[in-house]
Amino acid sequence: MTTRNRQNARTARFGADTVALVTGGTSGVGLAAARRLLADGARVVVCGRDARRLDTAVAELAQQAEAAAAGGGADRVLGVRGDTASVADLDAVMRAVRDRFGHLDIVFANAGVYAAAPFEEITEDDFDRAVGVNFKGVFFTVQRALPLLRDGGSVVINASSLLQRGRADATLHSATKAAAHNLARTLAAALAGRRVRVNSVSPGYVETPMLAGSDIGDAQAADLRSQTAAGRLGRPEDIADAVAFLASEEASYVTGQDLVVDGGLHGCAV
Ligand SMILES: NC(=O)c1ccc[n+]([C@@H]2O[C@H](COP(=O)([O-])OP(=O)(O)OC[C@H]3O[C@@H](n4cnc5c(N)ncnc54)[C@H](OP(=O)(O)O)[C@@H]3O)[C@@H](O)[C@H]2O)c1
């Protein structure tokens, strides 16, 4: 059975009126999470900056929704173009969600950029771009989603397993992810009164366009594989499964936590 068939064969995890927003849902981890949440019964909104990538992702997700047994078909999918580093764009995304679905139950603040460079060479522009997407973007995604988020909802923030170990060329990147991770903890406290759970997920090295575009070459990837208990790099679906769990009732007693999904890379020596 293929992964896709397995997804469609499962009983729905989410009710038909569940609405999930996935920022950066047009590629890699975000797209896999959108597929998973859709397969698990939710209606899904994806956002990203690139219009062509957005159209392709929405067409694929709409096809998945049409093929699934749950009612609603392609109407269960919405794509909205937007840059999460811009609060005005986030407001426009939330307006589009409100107009189409009226509310949110799940927010996966996933949009992020990889900012690797030697510490001495990082410019103010590099800093503003990385902080703008990886921290400011996450912060305001959750803040602007709040009026739509129903009590009892779930927020998942994409951090990074780089929090577990210092990496020389990741000074800026790791700091932005540490901030995003910390936000999950503090928001879990701040939103407890509304029974909104907030957690982060920390992927290891996952085979996505982001990893392919990084300076991690074949030799380093082979090293990482050999240091990973699972014996392989991560797949976007590995992270999507963790996100669906954290977003679901199965995780109703889990909040303010970070779930590391790295195949054992940082947790055990092999
Ligand atoms: N891959 C890994 O090894 C790894 C490891 C740890 C953590 N992560 C985290 O996982 C998340 C997803 O990464 P990925 O590997 O799936 O990367 P990816 O395949 O490059 O996807 C990134 C997604 O984010 C969107 N995006 C980027 N900047 C955005 C912005 N300012 N506004 C809205 N959308 C934006 C991209 O679309 P547009 O470019 O069209 O906007 C794309 O949909 C990131 O937060 C990353 O830090 C990845």
The ligand as a Gaussian input file, in Angstrom:
#p B3LYP/6-31G(d) Opt

LIG

0 1
 N       14.188000      20.489000       5.639000
 C       14.798000      20.382000       6.814000
 O       15.818000      19.671000       6.953000
 C       14.252000      21.115000       8.018000
 C       14.819000      20.852000       9.260000
 C       14.328000      21.516000      10.393000
 C       13.301000      22.435000      10.256000
 N       12.772000      22.671000       9.024000
 C       11.717000      23.682000       8.947000
 O       10.611000      23.205000       8.225000
 C        9.920000      24.307000       7.625000
 C        9.626000      23.973000       6.183000
 O       10.859000      23.761000       5.525000
 P       11.002000      22.793000       4.258000
 O       12.251000      22.033000       4.437000
 O        9.729000      22.115000       3.992000
 O       11.318000      23.906000       3.153000
 P       10.751000      24.180000       1.685000
 O       10.481000      22.907000       0.970000
 O       11.692000      25.171000       1.111000
 O        9.341000      24.893000       1.978000
 C        9.276000      26.142000       2.579000
 C        7.844000      26.642000       2.427000
 O        7.719000      27.870000       3.126000
 C        7.237000      28.867000       2.222000
 N        7.770000      30.144000       2.658000
 C        9.058000      30.507000       2.837000
 N        9.133000      31.772000       3.251000
 C        7.846000      32.218000       3.347000
 C        7.262000      33.453000       3.700000
 N        7.994000      34.501000       4.054000
 N        5.912000      33.551000       3.658000
 C        5.131000      32.496000       3.303000
 N        5.638000      31.313000       2.944000
 C        6.984000      31.179000       2.959000
 C        7.702000      28.400000       0.849000
 O        6.932000      28.935000      -0.211000
 P        7.336000      30.317000      -0.978000
 O        8.838000      30.301000      -1.114000
 O        6.593000      30.255000      -2.252000
 O        6.860000      31.399000      -0.087000
 C        7.467000      26.906000       0.983000
 O        6.088000      26.603000       0.819000
 C       10.807000      25.521000       7.842000
 O       10.346000      26.287000       8.937000
 C       12.160000      24.905000       8.174000
 O       12.975000      25.737000       8.941000
 C       13.217000      22.040000       7.912000

